[in-house]
Amino acid sequence: MNKSQLIDAVATKSGLTKADTEKTYKAIVEAISEEMGKGEQITLIGFGTFLVRDRKARTGRNPRTGEPLKIAASKVPAFRAGKALKDAVN
């Protein structure tokens, strides 16, 4: 399912117009991105938690030359599924 298919499905289920649903989608994605950019986590009960994890600096290897190289520490977005979502999938 891609973005437009998701918007169509949500518009059908909610009874909202596709334009209103798309505005809502954009607002939700923007709000989640802003909060995660601040290092905050977002918990949607029954669905899951969006969080930021710290990845430590490490030594990697250049696949072409085989030479070791340093990979800097970074922050990565993560998602931890909630129980209801896990149950729905299984």
PDB file of N, CA, C and O in Angstrom:
ATOM      1  N   MET A   1       0.851  -1.166   0.000  1.00  0.00           N
ATOM      2  CA  MET A   1       0.000   0.000   0.000  1.00  0.00           C
ATOM      3  C   MET A   1       0.901   1.234   0.000  1.00  0.00           C
ATOM      4  O   MET A   1       1.827   1.340   0.805  1.00  0.00           O
ATOM      5  N   ASN A   2       0.623   2.145  -0.894  1.00  0.00           N
ATOM      6  CA  ASN A   2       1.385   3.390  -0.932  1.00  0.00           C
ATOM      7  C   ASN A   2       0.568   4.527  -0.325  1.00  0.00           C
ATOM      8  O   ASN A   2      -0.541   4.309   0.164  1.00  0.00           O
ATOM      9  N   LYS A   3       1.116   5.730  -0.357  1.00  0.00           N
ATOM     10  CA  LYS A   3       0.476   6.874   0.285  1.00  0.00           C
ATOM     11  C   LYS A   3      -0.926   7.137  -0.261  1.00  0.00           C
ATOM     12  O   LYS A   3      -1.862   7.311   0.519  1.00  0.00           O
ATOM     13  N   SER A   4      -1.085   7.169  -1.556  1.00  0.00           N
ATOM     14  CA  SER A   4      -2.405   7.478  -2.123  1.00  0.00           C
ATOM     15  C   SER A   4      -3.427   6.383  -1.815  1.00  0.00           C
ATOM     16  O   SER A   4      -4.603   6.676  -1.594  1.00  0.00           O
ATOM     17  N   GLN A   5      -2.990   5.139  -1.799  1.00  0.00           N
ATOM     18  CA  GLN A   5      -3.900   4.052  -1.435  1.00  0.00           C
ATOM     19  C   GLN A   5      -4.311   4.151   0.029  1.00  0.00           C
ATOM     20  O   GLN A   5      -5.463   3.886   0.370  1.00  0.00           O
ATOM     21  N   LEU A   6      -3.382   4.529   0.891  1.00  0.00           N
ATOM     22  CA  LEU A   6      -3.692   4.715   2.304  1.00  0.00           C
ATOM     23  C   LEU A   6      -4.690   5.852   2.488  1.00  0.00           C
ATOM     24  O   LEU A   6      -5.642   5.726   3.258  1.00  0.00           O
ATOM     25  N   ILE A   7      -4.479   6.948   1.793  1.00  0.00           N
ATOM     26  CA  ILE A   7      -5.396   8.087   1.883  1.00  0.00           C
ATOM     27  C   ILE A   7      -6.780   7.683   1.405  1.00  0.00           C
ATOM     28  O   ILE A   7      -7.775   8.052   2.028  1.00  0.00           O
ATOM     29  N   ASP A   8      -6.867   6.932   0.310  1.00  0.00           N
ATOM     30  CA  ASP A   8      -8.167   6.451  -0.187  1.00  0.00           C
ATOM     31  C   ASP A   8      -8.861   5.572   0.850  1.00  0.00           C
ATOM     32  O   ASP A   8     -10.057   5.725   1.096  1.00  0.00           O
ATOM     33  N   ALA A   9      -8.112   4.651   1.458  1.00  0.00           N
ATOM     34  CA  ALA A   9      -8.696   3.736   2.441  1.00  0.00           C
ATOM     35  C   ALA A   9      -9.188   4.480   3.677  1.00  0.00           C
ATOM     36  O   ALA A   9     -10.272   4.191   4.184  1.00  0.00           O
ATOM     37  N   VAL A  10      -8.403   5.433   4.164  1.00  0.00           N
ATOM     38  CA  VAL A  10      -8.798   6.193   5.348  1.00  0.00           C
ATOM     39  C   VAL A  10      -9.999   7.086   5.030  1.00  0.00           C
ATOM     40  O   VAL A  10     -10.904   7.219   5.855  1.00  0.00           O
ATOM     41  N   ALA A  11     -10.015   7.690   3.857  1.00  0.00           N
ATOM     42  CA  ALA A  11     -11.154   8.531   3.457  1.00  0.00           C
ATOM     43  C   ALA A  11     -12.428   7.714   3.386  1.00  0.00           C
ATOM     44  O   ALA A  11     -13.486   8.179   3.809  1.00  0.00           O
ATOM     45  N   THR A  12     -12.343   6.513   2.862  1.00  0.00           N
ATOM     46  CA  THR A  12     -13.509   5.635   2.766  1.00  0.00           C
ATOM     47  C   THR A  12     -14.015   5.234   4.146  1.00  0.00           C
ATOM     48  O   THR A  12     -15.218   5.265   4.403  1.00  0.00           O
ATOM     49  N   LYS A  13     -13.092   4.856   5.039  1.00  0.00           N
ATOM     50  CA  LYS A  13     -13.483   4.404   6.385  1.00  0.00           C
ATOM     51  C   LYS A  13     -13.991   5.547   7.254  1.00  0.00           C
ATOM     52  O   LYS A  13     -14.889   5.349   8.072  1.00  0.00           O
ATOM     53  N   SER A  14     -13.425   6.748   7.083  1.00  0.00           N
ATOM     54  CA  SER A  14     -13.781   7.859   7.965  1.00  0.00           C
ATOM     55  C   SER A  14     -14.935   8.704   7.444  1.00  0.00           C
ATOM     56  O   SER A  14     -15.574   9.423   8.212  1.00  0.00           O
ATOM     57  N   GLY A  15     -15.204   8.625   6.154  1.00  0.00           N
ATOM     58  CA  GLY A  15     -16.252   9.452   5.570  1.00  0.00           C
ATOM     59  C   GLY A  15     -15.773  10.865   5.250  1.00  0.00           C
ATOM     60  O   GLY A  15     -16.573  11.714   4.859  1.00  0.00           O
ATOM     61  N   LEU A  16     -14.480  11.123   5.413  1.00  0.00           N
ATOM     62  CA  LEU A  16     -13.920  12.428   5.071  1.00  0.00           C
ATOM     63  C   LEU A  16     -13.587  12.473   3.585  1.00  0.00           C
ATOM     64  O   LEU A  16     -13.500  11.437   2.925  1.00  0.00           O
ATOM     65  N   THR A  17     -13.402  13.685   3.067  1.00  0.00           N
ATOM     66  CA  THR A  17     -12.988  13.807   1.679  1.00  0.00           C
ATOM     67  C   THR A  17     -11.519  13.401   1.568  1.00  0.00           C
ATOM     68  O   THR A  17     -10.794  13.387   2.563  1.00  0.00           O
ATOM     69  N   LYS A  18     -11.091  13.073   0.358  1.00  0.00           N
ATOM     70  CA  LYS A  18      -9.687  12.709   0.147  1.00  0.00           C
ATOM     71  C   LYS A  18      -8.778  13.900   0.440  1.00  0.00           C
ATOM     72  O   LYS A  18      -7.671  13.724   0.948  1.00  0.00           O
ATOM     73  N   ALA A  19      -9.241  15.114   0.123  1.00  0.00           N
ATOM     74  CA  ALA A  19      -8.435  16.315   0.381  1.00  0.00           C
ATOM     75  C   ALA A  19      -8.226  16.511   1.881  1.00  0.00           C
ATOM     76  O   ALA A  19      -7.114  16.801   2.324  1.00  0.00           O
ATOM     77  N   ASP A  20      -9.295  16.353   2.661  1.00  0.00           N
ATOM     78  CA  ASP A  20      -9.175  16.493   4.114  1.00  0.00           C
ATOM     79  C   ASP A  20      -8.304  15.386   4.699  1.00  0.00           C
ATOM     80  O   ASP A  20      -7.512  15.626   5.610  1.00  0.00           O
ATOM     81  N   THR A  21      -8.454  14.189   4.176  1.00  0.00           N
ATOM     82  CA  THR A  21      -7.655  13.062   4.654  1.00  0.00           C
ATOM     83  C   THR A  21      -6.183  13.286   4.346  1.00  0.00           C
ATOM     84  O   THR A  21      -5.326  12.977   5.174  1.00  0.00           O
ATOM     85  N   GLU A  22      -5.878  13.819   3.167  1.00  0.00           N
ATOM     86  CA  GLU A  22      -4.483  14.080   2.809  1.00  0.00           C
ATOM     87  C   GLU A  22      -3.883  15.155   3.705  1.00  0.00           C
ATOM     88  O   GLU A  22      -2.724  15.043   4.105  1.00  0.00           O
ATOM     89  N   LYS A  23      -4.655  16.204   4.030  1.00  0.00           N
ATOM     90  CA  LYS A  23      -4.176  17.247   4.940  1.00  0.00           C
ATOM     91  C   LYS A  23      -3.887  16.645   6.322  1.00  0.00           C
ATOM     92  O   LYS A  23      -2.881  16.972   6.951  1.00  0.00           O
ATOM     93  N   THR A  24      -4.769  15.776   6.778  1.00  0.00           N
ATOM     94  CA  THR A  24      -4.585  15.120   8.069  1.00  0.00           C
ATOM     95  C   THR A  24      -3.345  14.244   8.056  1.00  0.00           C
ATOM     96  O   THR A  24      -2.556  14.266   9.001  1.00  0.00           O
ATOM     97  N   TYR A  25      -3.171  13.475   6.993  1.00  0.00           N
ATOM     98  CA  TYR A  25      -1.989  12.611   6.840  1.00  0.00           C
ATOM     99  C   TYR A  25      -0.709  13.436   6.925  1.00  0.00           C
ATOM    100  O   TYR A  25       0.221  13.086   7.651  1.00  0.00           O
ATOM    101  N   LYS A  26      -0.673  14.545   6.166  1.00  0.00           N
ATOM    102  CA  LYS A  26       0.521  15.393   6.158  1.00  0.00           C
ATOM    103  C   LYS A  26       0.789  15.985   7.539  1.00  0.00           C
ATOM    104  O   LYS A  26       1.941  16.074   7.964  1.00  0.00           O
ATOM    105  N   ALA A  27      -0.269  16.388   8.242  1.00  0.00           N
ATOM    106  CA  ALA A  27      -0.109  16.960   9.581  1.00  0.00           C
ATOM    107  C   ALA A  27       0.426  15.924  10.559  1.00  0.00           C
ATOM    108  O   ALA A  27       1.275  16.240  11.393  1.00  0.00           O
ATOM    109  N   ILE A  28      -0.061  14.691  10.467  1.00  0.00           N
ATOM    110  CA  ILE A  28       0.403  13.627  11.356  1.00  0.00           C
ATOM    111  C   ILE A  28       1.876  13.314  11.093  1.00  0.00           C
ATOM    112  O   ILE A  28       2.666  13.219  12.032  1.00  0.00           O
ATOM    113  N   VAL A  29       2.242  13.154   9.839  1.00  0.00           N
ATOM    114  CA  VAL A  29       3.632  12.844   9.494  1.00  0.00           C
ATOM    115  C   VAL A  29       4.552  13.982   9.928  1.00  0.00           C
ATOM    116  O   VAL A  29       5.642  13.733  10.442  1.00  0.00           O
ATOM    117  N   GLU A  30       4.128  15.212   9.730  1.00  0.00           N
ATOM    118  CA  GLU A  30       4.932  16.372  10.123  1.00  0.00           C
ATOM    119  C   GLU A  30       5.106  16.426  11.643  1.00  0.00           C
ATOM    120  O   GLU A  30       6.209  16.677  12.129  1.00  0.00           O
ATOM    121  N   ALA A  31       4.034  16.194  12.390  1.00  0.00           N
ATOM    122  CA  ALA A  31       4.110  16.228  13.846  1.00  0.00           C
ATOM    123  C   ALA A  31       5.022  15.124  14.382  1.00  0.00           C
ATOM    124  O   ALA A  31       5.821  15.365  15.287  1.00  0.00           O
ATOM    125  N   ILE A  32       4.908  13.929  13.833  1.00  0.00           N
ATOM    126  CA  ILE A  32       5.771  12.820  14.259  1.00  0.00           C
ATOM    127  C   ILE A  32       7.230  13.139  13.939  1.00  0.00           C
ATOM    128  O   ILE A  32       8.113  12.917  14.767  1.00  0.00           O
ATOM    129  N   SER A  33       7.481  13.655  12.744  1.00  0.00           N
ATOM    130  CA  SER A  33       8.855  13.982  12.342  1.00  0.00           C
ATOM    131  C   SER A  33       9.457  15.052  13.235  1.00  0.00           C
ATOM    132  O   SER A  33      10.617  14.942  13.632  1.00  0.00           O
ATOM    133  N   GLU A  34       8.683  16.096  13.560  1.00  0.00           N
ATOM    134  CA  GLU A  34       9.182  17.169  14.414  1.00  0.00           C
ATOM    135  C   GLU A  34       9.534  16.653  15.805  1.00  0.00           C
ATOM    136  O   GLU A  34      10.593  16.979  16.342  1.00  0.00           O
ATOM    137  N   GLU A  35       8.655  15.855  16.383  1.00  0.00           N
ATOM    138  CA  GLU A  35       8.909  15.335  17.727  1.00  0.00           C
ATOM    139  C   GLU A  35      10.102  14.394  17.748  1.00  0.00           C
ATOM    140  O   GLU A  35      10.910  14.433  18.676  1.00  0.00           O
ATOM    141  N   MET A  36      10.217  13.550  16.732  1.00  0.00           N
ATOM    142  CA  MET A  36      11.363  12.642  16.680  1.00  0.00           C
ATOM    143  C   MET A  36      12.651  13.424  16.439  1.00  0.00           C
ATOM    144  O   MET A  36      13.714  13.026  16.916  1.00  0.00           O
ATOM    145  N   GLY A  37      12.565  14.528  15.705  1.00  0.00           N
ATOM    146  CA  GLY A  37      13.729  15.389  15.494  1.00  0.00           C
ATOM    147  C   GLY A  37      14.229  15.984  16.797  1.00  0.00           C
ATOM    148  O   GLY A  37      15.415  16.284  16.932  1.00  0.00           O
ATOM    149  N   LYS A  38      13.324  16.157  17.763  1.00  0.00           N
ATOM    150  CA  LYS A  38      13.693  16.662  19.092  1.00  0.00           C
ATOM    151  C   LYS A  38      14.176  15.535  20.001  1.00  0.00           C
ATOM    152  O   LYS A  38      14.615  15.786  21.123  1.00  0.00           O
ATOM    153  N   GLY A  39      14.097  14.294  19.519  1.00  0.00           N
ATOM    154  CA  GLY A  39      14.515  13.155  20.327  1.00  0.00           C
ATOM    155  C   GLY A  39      13.399  12.574  21.177  1.00  0.00           C
ATOM    156  O   GLY A  39      13.646  11.713  22.022  1.00  0.00           O
ATOM    157  N   GLU A  40      12.179  13.033  20.963  1.00  0.00           N
ATOM    158  CA  GLU A  40      11.025  12.550  21.719  1.00  0.00           C
ATOM    159  C   GLU A  40      10.489  11.260  21.118  1.00  0.00           C
ATOM    160  O   GLU A  40      10.768  10.939  19.962  1.00  0.00           O
ATOM    161  N   GLN A  41       9.713  10.521  21.913  1.00  0.00           N
ATOM    162  CA  GLN A  41       9.042   9.336  21.386  1.00  0.00           C
ATOM    163  C   GLN A  41       7.548   9.595  21.337  1.00  0.00           C
ATOM    164  O   GLN A  41       7.022  10.373  22.133  1.00  0.00           O
ATOM    165  N   ILE A  42       6.867   8.953  20.412  1.00  0.00           N
ATOM    166  CA  ILE A  42       5.431   9.098  20.228  1.00  0.00           C
ATOM    167  C   ILE A  42       4.811   7.727  20.437  1.00  0.00           C
ATOM    168  O   ILE A  42       5.161   6.774  19.741  1.00  0.00           O
ATOM    169  N   THR A  43       3.894   7.621  21.388  1.00  0.00           N
ATOM    170  CA  THR A  43       3.246   6.354  21.687  1.00  0.00           C
ATOM    171  C   THR A  43       1.791   6.419  21.276  1.00  0.00           C
ATOM    172  O   THR A  43       1.048   7.281  21.747  1.00  0.00           O
ATOM    173  N   LEU A  44       1.382   5.528  20.413  1.00  0.00           N
ATOM    174  CA  LEU A  44      -0.011   5.394  19.997  1.00  0.00           C
ATOM    175  C   LEU A  44      -0.500   4.077  20.589  1.00  0.00           C
ATOM    176  O   LEU A  44      -0.187   3.001  20.080  1.00  0.00           O
ATOM    177  N   ILE A  45      -1.272   4.176  21.672  1.00  0.00           N
ATOM    178  CA  ILE A  45      -1.723   2.994  22.398  1.00  0.00           C
ATOM    179  C   ILE A  45      -2.445   2.048  21.441  1.00  0.00           C
ATOM    180  O   ILE A  45      -3.336   2.463  20.701  1.00  0.00           O
ATOM    181  N   GLY A  46      -2.057   0.789  21.462  1.00  0.00           N
ATOM    182  CA  GLY A  46      -2.664  -0.220  20.607  1.00  0.00           C
ATOM    183  C   GLY A  46      -2.004  -0.347  19.243  1.00  0.00           C
ATOM    184  O   GLY A  46      -2.222  -1.329  18.533  1.00  0.00           O
ATOM    185  N   PHE A  47      -1.191   0.648  18.871  1.00  0.00           N
ATOM    186  CA  PHE A  47      -0.519   0.597  17.574  1.00  0.00           C
ATOM    187  C   PHE A  47       0.973   0.390  17.747  1.00  0.00           C
ATOM    188  O   PHE A  47       1.530  -0.585  17.244  1.00  0.00           O
ATOM    189  N   GLY A  48       1.625   1.309  18.461  1.00  0.00           N
ATOM    190  CA  GLY A  48       3.053   1.166  18.674  1.00  0.00           C
ATOM    191  C   GLY A  48       3.705   2.460  19.098  1.00  0.00           C
ATOM    192  O   GLY A  48       3.032   3.453  19.378  1.00  0.00           O
ATOM    193  N   THR A  49       5.022   2.437  19.142  1.00  0.00           N
ATOM    194  CA  THR A  49       5.797   3.588  19.588  1.00  0.00           C
ATOM    195  C   THR A  49       6.862   3.921  18.559  1.00  0.00           C
ATOM    196  O   THR A  49       7.620   3.054  18.124  1.00  0.00           O
ATOM    197  N   PHE A  50       6.907   5.191  18.176  1.00  0.00           N
ATOM    198  CA  PHE A  50       7.971   5.716  17.328  1.00  0.00           C
ATOM    199  C   PHE A  50       9.008   6.305  18.270  1.00  0.00           C
ATOM    200  O   PHE A  50       8.667   7.094  19.151  1.00  0.00           O
ATOM    201  N   LEU A  51      10.280   5.928  18.093  1.00  0.00           N
ATOM    202  CA  LEU A  51      11.312   6.419  18.983  1.00  0.00           C
ATOM    203  C   LEU A  51      12.615   6.626  18.244  1.00  0.00           C
ATOM    204  O   LEU A  51      12.787   6.175  17.112  1.00  0.00           O
ATOM    205  N   VAL A  52      13.531   7.318  18.903  1.00  0.00           N
ATOM    206  CA  VAL A  52      14.856   7.589  18.344  1.00  0.00           C
ATOM    207  C   VAL A  52      15.865   6.778  19.138  1.00  0.00           C
ATOM    208  O   VAL A  52      15.884   6.827  20.368  1.00  0.00           O
ATOM    209  N   ARG A  53      16.695   6.041  18.438  1.00  0.00           N
ATOM    210  CA  ARG A  53      17.737   5.243  19.081  1.00  0.00           C
ATOM    211  C   ARG A  53      19.104   5.814  18.718  1.00  0.00           C
ATOM    212  O   ARG A  53      19.313   6.324  17.617  1.00  0.00           O
ATOM    213  N   ASP A  54      20.024   5.715  19.668  1.00  0.00           N
ATOM    214  CA  ASP A  54      21.396   6.145  19.415  1.00  0.00           C
ATOM    215  C   ASP A  54      22.191   4.964  18.875  1.00  0.00           C
ATOM    216  O   ASP A  54      22.159   3.869  19.437  1.00  0.00           O
ATOM    217  N   ARG A  55      22.890   5.197  17.801  1.00  0.00           N
ATOM    218  CA  ARG A  55      23.771   4.180  17.230  1.00  0.00           C
ATOM    219  C   ARG A  55      25.208   4.616  17.527  1.00  0.00           C
ATOM    220  O   ARG A  55      25.614   5.722  17.172  1.00  0.00           O
ATOM    221  N   LYS A  56      25.959   3.751  18.169  1.00  0.00           N
ATOM    222  CA  LYS A  56      27.328   4.071  18.559  1.00  0.00           C
ATOM    223  C   LYS A  56      28.243   4.143  17.335  1.00  0.00           C
ATOM    224  O   LYS A  56      27.959   3.563  16.287  1.00  0.00           O
ATOM    225  N   ALA A  57      29.343   4.868  17.500  1.00  0.00           N
ATOM    226  CA  ALA A  57      30.368   4.903  16.459  1.00  0.00           C
ATOM    227  C   ALA A  57      30.972   3.507  16.345  1.00  0.00           C
ATOM    228  O   ALA A  57      31.083   2.780  17.333  1.00  0.00           O
ATOM    229  N   ARG A  58      31.352   3.155  15.149  1.00  0.00           N
ATOM    230  CA  ARG A  58      31.898   1.817  14.946  1.00  0.00           C
ATOM    231  C   ARG A  58      32.859   1.822  13.760  1.00  0.00           C
ATOM    232  O   ARG A  58      32.944   2.795  13.011  1.00  0.00           O
ATOM    233  N   THR A  59      33.563   0.736  13.612  1.00  0.00           N
ATOM    234  CA  THR A  59      34.477   0.580  12.488  1.00  0.00           C
ATOM    235  C   THR A  59      33.818  -0.307  11.448  1.00  0.00           C
ATOM    236  O   THR A  59      33.354  -1.406  11.754  1.00  0.00           O
ATOM    237  N   GLY A  60      33.780   0.179  10.216  1.00  0.00           N
ATOM    238  CA  GLY A  60      33.215  -0.595   9.114  1.00  0.00           C
ATOM    239  C   GLY A  60      34.303  -0.939   8.128  1.00  0.00           C
ATOM    240  O   GLY A  60      35.488  -0.735   8.395  1.00  0.00           O
ATOM    241  N   ARG A  61      33.900  -1.459   6.995  1.00  0.00           N
ATOM    242  CA  ARG A  61      34.860  -1.849   5.984  1.00  0.00           C
ATOM    243  C   ARG A  61      34.353  -1.400   4.616  1.00  0.00           C
ATOM    244  O   ARG A  61      33.189  -1.606   4.273  1.00  0.00           O
ATOM    245  N   ASN A  62      35.239  -0.788   3.847  1.00  0.00           N
ATOM    246  CA  ASN A  62      34.905  -0.372   2.492  1.00  0.00           C
ATOM    247  C   ASN A  62      34.736  -1.642   1.654  1.00  0.00           C
ATOM    248  O   ASN A  62      35.681  -2.423   1.542  1.00  0.00           O
ATOM    249  N   PRO A  63      33.552  -1.869   1.062  1.00  0.00           N
ATOM    250  CA  PRO A  63      33.340  -3.115   0.323  1.00  0.00           C
ATOM    251  C   PRO A  63      34.206  -3.256  -0.929  1.00  0.00           C
ATOM    252  O   PRO A  63      34.481  -4.375  -1.362  1.00  0.00           O
ATOM    253  N   ARG A  64      34.635  -2.147  -1.512  1.00  0.00           N
ATOM    254  CA  ARG A  64      35.464  -2.231  -2.714  1.00  0.00           C
ATOM    255  C   ARG A  64      36.917  -2.553  -2.402  1.00  0.00           C
ATOM    256  O   ARG A  64      37.535  -3.404  -3.042  1.00  0.00           O
ATOM    257  N   THR A  65      37.450  -1.852  -1.398  1.00  0.00           N
ATOM    258  CA  THR A  65      38.883  -2.007  -1.119  1.00  0.00           C
ATOM    259  C   THR A  65      39.169  -2.895   0.086  1.00  0.00           C
ATOM    260  O   THR A  65      40.276  -3.413   0.229  1.00  0.00           O
ATOM    261  N   GLY A  66      38.182  -3.071   0.946  1.00  0.00           N
ATOM    262  CA  GLY A  66      38.392  -3.871   2.140  1.00  0.00           C
ATOM    263  C   GLY A  66      39.060  -3.109   3.267  1.00  0.00           C
ATOM    264  O   GLY A  66      39.325  -3.673   4.328  1.00  0.00           O
ATOM    265  N   GLU A  67      39.335  -1.822   3.044  1.00  0.00           N
ATOM    266  CA  GLU A  67      39.994  -1.018   4.063  1.00  0.00           C
ATOM    267  C   GLU A  67      39.012  -0.646   5.169  1.00  0.00           C
ATOM    268  O   GLU A  67      37.842  -0.371   4.900  1.00  0.00           O
ATOM    269  N   PRO A  68      39.488  -0.639   6.410  1.00  0.00           N
ATOM    270  CA  PRO A  68      38.605  -0.232   7.510  1.00  0.00           C
ATOM    271  C   PRO A  68      38.343   1.274   7.458  1.00  0.00           C
ATOM    272  O   PRO A  68      39.201   2.050   7.037  1.00  0.00           O
ATOM    273  N   LEU A  69      37.142   1.676   7.894  1.00  0.00           N
ATOM    274  CA  LEU A  69      36.811   3.086   7.970  1.00  0.00           C
ATOM    275  C   LEU A  69      35.940   3.322   9.187  1.00  0.00           C
ATOM    276  O   LEU A  69      35.243   2.419   9.651  1.00  0.00           O
ATOM    277  N   LYS A  70      35.985   4.538   9.701  1.00  0.00           N
ATOM    278  CA  LYS A  70      35.218   4.871  10.890  1.00  0.00           C
ATOM    279  C   LYS A  70      33.834   5.354  10.483  1.00  0.00           C
ATOM    280  O   LYS A  70      33.692   6.194   9.595  1.00  0.00           O
ATOM    281  N   ILE A  71      32.821   4.817  11.141  1.00  0.00           N
ATOM    282  CA  ILE A  71      31.442   5.243  10.926  1.00  0.00           C
ATOM    283  C   ILE A  71      31.049   6.023  12.175  1.00  0.00           C
ATOM    284  O   ILE A  71      31.134   5.507  13.290  1.00  0.00           O
ATOM    285  N   ALA A  72      30.624   7.256  11.987  1.00  0.00           N
ATOM    286  CA  ALA A  72      30.302   8.136  13.111  1.00  0.00           C
ATOM    287  C   ALA A  72      29.037   7.680  13.835  1.00  0.00           C
ATOM    288  O   ALA A  72      28.194   6.987  13.267  1.00  0.00           O
ATOM    289  N   ALA A  73      28.925   8.080  15.089  1.00  0.00           N
ATOM    290  CA  ALA A  73      27.706   7.816  15.868  1.00  0.00           C
ATOM    291  C   ALA A  73      26.556   8.589  15.224  1.00  0.00           C
ATOM    292  O   ALA A  73      26.765   9.649  14.635  1.00  0.00           O
ATOM    293  N   SER A  74      25.345   8.052  15.339  1.00  0.00           N
ATOM    294  CA  SER A  74      24.192   8.720  14.754  1.00  0.00           C
ATOM    295  C   SER A  74      22.926   8.352  15.514  1.00  0.00           C
ATOM    296  O   SER A  74      22.923   7.458  16.359  1.00  0.00           O
ATOM    297  N   LYS A  75      21.870   9.052  15.198  1.00  0.00           N
ATOM    298  CA  LYS A  75      20.560   8.746  15.755  1.00  0.00           C
ATOM    299  C   LYS A  75      19.729   8.161  14.622  1.00  0.00           C
ATOM    300  O   LYS A  75      19.780   8.651  13.494  1.00  0.00           O
ATOM    301  N   VAL A  76      18.964   7.117  14.917  1.00  0.00           N
ATOM    302  CA  VAL A  76      18.154   6.471  13.895  1.00  0.00           C
ATOM    303  C   VAL A  76      16.707   6.345  14.382  1.00  0.00           C
ATOM    304  O   VAL A  76      16.468   6.065  15.557  1.00  0.00           O
ATOM    305  N   PRO A  77      15.740   6.553  13.477  1.00  0.00           N
ATOM    306  CA  PRO A  77      14.350   6.362  13.857  1.00  0.00           C
ATOM    307  C   PRO A  77      14.047   4.873  13.991  1.00  0.00           C
ATOM    308  O   PRO A  77      14.601   4.044  13.270  1.00  0.00           O
ATOM    309  N   ALA A  78      13.152   4.550  14.932  1.00  0.00           N
ATOM    310  CA  ALA A  78      12.772   3.157  15.141  1.00  0.00           C
ATOM    311  C   ALA A  78      11.279   3.096  15.454  1.00  0.00           C
ATOM    312  O   ALA A  78      10.672   4.094  15.841  1.00  0.00           O
ATOM    313  N   PHE A  79      10.705   1.922  15.282  1.00  0.00           N
ATOM    314  CA  PHE A  79       9.302   1.692  15.600  1.00  0.00           C
ATOM    315  C   PHE A  79       9.203   0.389  16.369  1.00  0.00           C
ATOM    316  O   PHE A  79       9.771  -0.628  15.972  1.00  0.00           O
ATOM    317  N   ARG A  80       8.474   0.433  17.475  1.00  0.00           N
ATOM    318  CA  ARG A  80       8.238  -0.769  18.277  1.00  0.00           C
ATOM    319  C   ARG A  80       6.728  -1.016  18.248  1.00  0.00           C
ATOM    320  O   ARG A  80       5.953  -0.201  18.749  1.00  0.00           O
ATOM    321  N   ALA A  81       6.314  -2.134  17.666  1.00  0.00           N
ATOM    322  CA  ALA A  81       4.893  -2.441  17.505  1.00  0.00           C
ATOM    323  C   ALA A  81       4.238  -2.729  18.848  1.00  0.00           C
ATOM    324  O   ALA A  81       4.844  -3.337  19.730  1.00  0.00           O
ATOM    325  N   GLY A  82       2.990  -2.286  18.993  1.00  0.00           N
ATOM    326  CA  GLY A  82       2.211  -2.536  20.194  1.00  0.00           C
ATOM    327  C   GLY A  82       1.557  -3.923  20.137  1.00  0.00           C
ATOM    328  O   GLY A  82       1.559  -4.583  19.098  1.00  0.00           O
ATOM    329  N   LYS A  83       1.010  -4.340  21.253  1.00  0.00           N
ATOM    330  CA  LYS A  83       0.413  -5.676  21.349  1.00  0.00           C
ATOM    331  C   LYS A  83      -0.740  -5.860  20.371  1.00  0.00           C
ATOM    332  O   LYS A  83      -0.840  -6.898  19.718  1.00  0.00           O
ATOM    333  N   ALA A  84      -1.612  -4.860  20.266  1.00  0.00           N
ATOM    334  CA  ALA A  84      -2.767  -4.977  19.373  1.00  0.00           C
ATOM    335  C   ALA A  84      -2.329  -5.130  17.919  1.00  0.00           C
ATOM    336  O   ALA A  84      -2.925  -5.907  17.173  1.00  0.00           O
ATOM    337  N   LEU A  85      -1.307  -4.404  17.516  1.00  0.00           N
ATOM    338  CA  LEU A  85      -0.786  -4.514  16.146  1.00  0.00           C
ATOM    339  C   LEU A  85      -0.166  -5.890  15.916  1.00  0.00           C
ATOM    340  O   LEU A  85      -0.381  -6.508  14.874  1.00  0.00           O
ATOM    341  N   LYS A  86       0.604  -6.365  16.893  1.00  0.00           N
ATOM    342  CA  LYS A  86       1.212  -7.701  16.779  1.00  0.00           C
ATOM    343  C   LYS A  86       0.128  -8.776  16.665  1.00  0.00           C
ATOM    344  O   LYS A  86       0.241  -9.697  15.856  1.00  0.00           O
ATOM    345  N   ASP A  87      -0.912  -8.652  17.474  1.00  0.00           N
ATOM    346  CA  ASP A  87      -2.004  -9.622  17.427  1.00  0.00           C
ATOM    347  C   ASP A  87      -2.731  -9.586  16.091  1.00  0.00           C
ATOM    348  O   ASP A  87      -3.124 -10.632  15.574  1.00  0.00           O
ATOM    349  N   ALA A  88      -2.915  -8.389  15.523  1.00  0.00           N
ATOM    350  CA  ALA A  88      -3.596  -8.249  14.237  1.00  0.00           C
ATOM    351  C   ALA A  88      -2.787  -8.889  13.105  1.00  0.00           C
ATOM    352  O   ALA A  88      -3.350  -9.461  12.173  1.00  0.00           O
ATOM    353  N   VAL A  89      -1.475  -8.784  13.202  1.00  0.00           N
ATOM    354  CA  VAL A  89      -0.603  -9.363  12.177  1.00  0.00           C
ATOM    355  C   VAL A  89      -0.565 -10.883  12.285  1.00  0.00           C
ATOM    356  O   VAL A  89      -0.535 -11.588  11.276  1.00  0.00           O
ATOM    357  N   ASN A  90      -0.566 -11.369  13.501  1.00  0.00           N
ATOM    358  CA  ASN A  90      -0.521 -12.822  13.706  1.00  0.00           C
ATOM    359  C   ASN A  90      -1.907 -13.368  13.617  1.00  0.00           C
ATOM    360  O   ASN A  90      -2.105 -14.575  13.760  1.00  0.00           O
TER     361      ASN A  90
END
